[in-house]
Amino acid sequence: MQTMKVNYDFSQRVVLIAGAGSGIGLAMTHACLAAGATVLASDIHIAALTGWQHPLCHVTHLDITDSAAVNHYVKQQCAQHQRIDAAVLASGIQQRIPVEDMTDADWQRHMDVNLTGIFYLVRALFPVMKRQRGGAMVVFTSGLATQGWPGATAYGASKAGLIALVKSAAQELKEHGVRINAVSPGIMNTPLFQDSASAEEVAMYQRTLGVSEPEEVTPMLMHLISDGAATISGNVLERRLIPHTQNESPELLK
């Protein structure tokens, strides 16, 4: 059976992508450019974006944990492009650290990047999209926010916070025609996953659930920032993977 491919025309749209330097953010940068969008690509690590040129891609180094820098960046991009139609907020970190070994700095860093930094972006985009009477934002949570995993205390807690952020923000934005959703993409072959999982875990996931490529989740994300998802807001969309075998524990579904 062939999968239907939807071709999006984003030629009149401006899409902000945070965490654009790798993983899902990089895949969405390519997908949005292919759809004709003007892309505002930012990351604290922009090496992957500086080796190629695209007339519609505007690359900025941005530390999302710096509130003043985030506010300045959004205002600057708005002044230059007049609008921001969609935002894909894919920045994040993940370290596997047992509770007893976790320092204050380890805990705070996860909160600063995964939760507070995303909040700074959402807050800065609120007045922009409300003024436009339209817009869509997507943030990323994880199955670890609700299921847990050894060493994932800080990461899971930060991702659980994003779910609460999305639920309440959607209520504040709905009367202005602005949408915000969270996506739990499953196990993705990204630097975030490769750097946090052990070799044994990677092998187990590949043997059982499989490890998806970032490009496999972009169709869902493109839909969420399109007009076709105009009634979808305040949701957590979970991309669940079907195990290859029945020999592994069902809690591996993330």
GITAGI-V144306 format. One record per residue. N is the residue number from 1. RES is the residue in one letter. PSI is psi in radians with two decimals (NA if undefined). OMEGA is omega in whole degrees, 0 to 359 (none if undefined). D_LAST is the distance of its C-alpha to the last C-alpha in Angstrom with 2 decimals. Layout:
n->(N,N)
res->(RES,RES)
psi->(PSI,PSI)
omega->(OMEGA,OMEGA)
d_last->(D_LAST,D_LAST)
This chain:
n->(1,2,3,4,5,6,7,8,9,10,11,12,13,14,15,16,17,18,19,20,21,22,23,24,25,26,27,28,29,30,31,32,33,34,35,36,37,38,39,40,41,42,43,44,45,46,47,48,49,50,51,52,53,54,55,56,57,58,59,60,61,62,63,64,65,66,67,68,69,70,71,72,73,74,75,76,77,78,79,80,81,82,83,84,85,86,87,88,89,90,91,92,93,94,95,96,97,98,99,100,101,102,103,104,105,106,107,108,109,110,111,112,113,114,115,116,117,118,119,120,121,122,123,124,125,126,127,128,129,130,131,132,133,134,135,136,137,138,139,140,141,142,143,144,145,146,147,148,149,150,151,152,153,154,155,156,157,158,159,160,161,162,163,164,165,166,167,168,169,170,171,172,173,174,175,176,177,178,179,180,181,182,183,184,185,186,187,188,189,190,191,192,193,194,195,196,197,198,199,200,201,202,203,204,205,206,207,208,209,210,211,212,213,214,215,216,217,218,219,220,221,222,223,224,225,226,227,228,229,230,231,232,233,234,235,236,237,238,239,240,241,242,243,244,245,246,247,248,249,250,251,252,253,254)
res->(M,Q,T,M,K,V,N,Y,D,F,S,Q,R,V,V,L,I,A,G,A,G,S,G,I,G,L,A,M,T,H,A,C,L,A,A,G,A,T,V,L,A,S,D,I,H,I,A,A,L,T,G,W,Q,H,P,L,C,H,V,T,H,L,D,I,T,D,S,A,A,V,N,H,Y,V,K,Q,Q,C,A,Q,H,Q,R,I,D,A,A,V,L,A,S,G,I,Q,Q,R,I,P,V,E,D,M,T,D,A,D,W,Q,R,H,M,D,V,N,L,T,G,I,F,Y,L,V,R,A,L,F,P,V,M,K,R,Q,R,G,G,A,M,V,V,F,T,S,G,L,A,T,Q,G,W,P,G,A,T,A,Y,G,A,S,K,A,G,L,I,A,L,V,K,S,A,A,Q,E,L,K,E,H,G,V,R,I,N,A,V,S,P,G,I,M,N,T,P,L,F,Q,D,S,A,S,A,E,E,V,A,M,Y,Q,R,T,L,G,V,S,E,P,E,E,V,T,P,M,L,M,H,L,I,S,D,G,A,A,T,I,S,G,N,V,L,E,R,R,L,I,P,H,T,Q,N,E,S,P,E,L,L,K)
psi->(2.29,2.49,2.28,2.26,2.26,2.23,2.07,2.49,1.75,0.47,-0.35,0.27,2.61,2.12,2.16,2.25,1.96,2.44,0.57,-0.09,-0.19,2.98,-2.40,-0.66,-0.74,-0.72,-0.69,-0.53,-0.84,-0.74,-0.74,-0.67,-0.70,-0.49,0.03,0.12,2.68,2.16,2.21,1.66,2.17,2.67,2.76,-0.37,1.85,0.27,-0.68,-0.32,-0.18,-0.17,-0.07,2.71,2.42,2.25,-0.37,0.04,2.15,1.90,2.32,2.37,2.20,2.25,1.85,-0.16,-0.07,1.78,-0.80,-0.69,-0.69,-0.82,-0.76,-0.75,-0.85,-0.75,-0.73,-0.78,-0.63,-0.73,-0.62,-0.65,-0.04,-0.34,2.83,1.93,-0.51,2.71,2.24,1.89,1.54,0.13,2.52,2.80,2.78,2.17,2.39,1.86,2.09,2.65,-0.81,-0.40,-0.11,2.23,2.92,-0.70,-0.65,-0.86,-0.85,-0.64,-0.72,-0.76,-0.73,-0.78,-0.92,-0.48,-1.03,-0.74,-0.73,-0.70,-0.75,-0.74,-0.81,-0.78,-0.74,-0.53,-0.34,-1.05,-0.52,-0.91,-0.57,-0.71,-0.62,-0.30,0.67,2.70,2.87,2.40,2.51,2.26,2.99,2.17,-2.80,2.70,-0.41,-0.23,-0.45,-0.39,-0.48,2.80,2.50,2.26,-0.04,0.40,-0.92,-0.78,-0.86,-0.72,-0.71,-0.65,-0.53,-0.65,-0.61,-0.60,-0.80,-0.71,-0.84,-0.77,-0.78,-0.70,-0.66,-0.63,-0.64,-0.46,-0.31,-0.61,-0.17,0.10,0.36,2.42,2.59,2.31,2.79,2.49,2.28,1.76,-0.11,-2.90,2.02,2.50,1.39,2.84,-0.60,-0.79,-0.81,-0.62,-0.39,-0.52,2.55,2.87,-0.63,-0.72,-0.78,-0.79,-0.70,-0.77,-0.74,-0.59,-0.53,-1.21,-0.52,2.70,2.07,2.69,2.61,-0.59,-0.34,-0.36,-0.20,-0.61,-0.71,-0.76,-0.68,-0.69,-0.77,-0.51,0.10,2.97,-0.33,-0.29,0.51,-0.41,0.10,2.00,2.60,0.31,2.71,1.91,2.03,2.16,1.70,2.43,2.50,2.22,2.53,-0.58,3.01,0.26,-0.16,2.77,2.43,-0.30,-0.07,-0.18,1.90,NA)
omega->(180,177,180,179,180,177,182,174,179,187,178,186,174,183,176,179,176,187,186,186,182,172,183,179,179,178,179,175,179,182,181,176,178,179,176,182,165,187,175,188,179,177,173,175,187,183,182,184,185,182,180,183,174,185,182,182,181,189,180,171,183,172,186,177,178,185,181,180,179,180,179,181,182,178,180,181,178,180,183,187,176,182,170,187,183,178,175,190,190,180,178,174,175,173,177,182,176,184,184,181,185,177,174,182,178,180,185,180,177,179,183,184,190,184,184,179,177,176,179,180,179,180,180,181,181,184,179,184,176,179,179,187,178,179,180,176,176,173,187,175,185,173,178,177,183,185,179,179,180,179,184,184,183,180,181,179,180,180,174,177,179,178,178,178,182,183,182,179,180,179,180,186,191,181,180,179,181,184,172,180,175,178,171,194,184,185,186,178,181,175,179,180,183,182,185,183,176,178,179,178,180,180,180,179,180,182,187,183,190,178,185,173,181,181,180,180,183,178,177,182,177,178,184,179,179,177,180,180,186,182,183,178,179,183,170,182,185,178,184,182,181,182,175,181,177,186,182,184,181,181,177,177,182,none)
d_last->(26.04,26.03,23.45,25.26,25.31,26.13,28.40,28.35,31.48,30.74,34.20,35.20,32.04,31.21,27.55,26.58,23.70,22.86,21.13,22.78,23.61,20.52,17.12,16.21,19.32,21.57,20.32,20.98,24.31,25.38,24.25,26.10,29.13,29.25,29.37,32.30,30.87,32.29,29.45,29.63,27.46,27.05,25.48,26.70,26.55,28.23,29.48,27.44,29.09,32.62,33.42,33.74,35.56,34.82,37.20,34.56,32.23,33.18,31.58,31.72,30.83,29.17,27.96,25.94,26.63,30.27,30.92,34.33,33.14,30.45,33.10,35.60,33.27,32.37,36.05,37.22,34.98,36.04,39.66,39.40,37.44,38.42,35.00,31.22,29.70,25.99,23.79,20.47,19.57,17.27,18.78,16.82,16.93,14.90,16.74,15.91,18.85,19.63,21.09,24.58,24.61,23.35,26.25,26.94,26.63,23.16,21.92,23.96,22.90,19.22,20.53,23.12,20.99,17.63,19.25,23.03,23.34,21.25,23.43,26.51,25.65,24.92,28.13,30.16,29.05,29.83,33.61,33.39,31.41,33.29,36.54,35.51,34.55,31.38,28.29,24.52,21.97,18.27,16.22,12.70,10.34,6.84,4.36,6.89,9.47,9.39,8.04,9.74,10.41,13.97,15.38,12.85,15.17,16.58,13.63,11.61,14.95,15.73,12.66,13.41,16.89,16.09,15.00,18.41,20.14,19.10,20.08,23.47,24.23,23.81,26.47,28.81,28.47,28.71,32.52,32.74,30.83,28.00,24.31,21.20,17.56,14.15,11.45,7.74,8.01,5.03,6.66,10.19,13.51,14.89,17.20,14.83,12.45,15.59,17.41,15.03,13.79,16.60,18.10,17.15,13.40,13.74,15.84,13.62,10.64,13.44,14.97,12.26,9.44,11.35,11.00,11.82,14.76,15.04,17.66,15.36,13.98,17.51,18.87,16.63,17.63,21.22,21.36,20.20,23.01,25.50,27.98,26.21,23.66,26.55,25.59,21.89,21.46,19.79,16.61,12.90,11.71,8.13,7.80,6.19,7.35,10.07,10.88,14.19,15.63,15.67,16.46,13.20,11.67,9.44,7.51,5.88,3.77,0.00)
